Structure formats: structure tokens, C-alpha cells
Amino acid sequence: MKKKWLLWIIVIIFTLGGTTYILNINVTTQQGINYQWQTIEIPLYLKILDFFDRHYNYKWTVKRITGDSKTEKEKVFKIFLQ
């Protein structure tokens, strides 16, 4: 029983360590401001957080603009006229 418990603890420690290592790998992202592009090196966890932040901000903004529109056509018109 103790060997099984010890094995689980070792697996959890290696999993957490591996995940931490992978999420701290440097990756590149591009950012454009006024038609000037630059490549930025950031950790993978930050790139993932930026993706989800952007995704949910866009979803919230679209829901706020479209309001109680029933059809897709109404939603498109409200988005483009905003």
C-alpha cells in the first residue's frame, strides 16, 4: 500500500514539474501597432492567458452589441453598424 502511495506522489511531482517546465518555454508572438510589426518573446503560459483573455473579451463585446437580436442577420447588422 505504501509503495502505491509513494508511486502516486512521485507521478504527481513529475507531472507538476513537467507542466511547469513546458509552460515556461519561451515562444514568440507578433504585435502590430500603426503598421509596425514586432516579434516578442514571452512564456507559453502568458501567451495562453492572452488568448483566453482576448477570446472572452470578444465574446462579451459581441453579446453586448447584439443584445437581444433574434436572427443572425440582425446580429451581423448590429455588429457592422456599431
Buried (B, 14 or more C-beta within 10 A) or exposed (E): EEEEEEEEEEEEEEEEEEEEEEEEEEEEEEEEEEEEEEEEEEEEBBBEEEEEEEEEEEEEEEEEBBEEBEEEEEBEEBEEEE
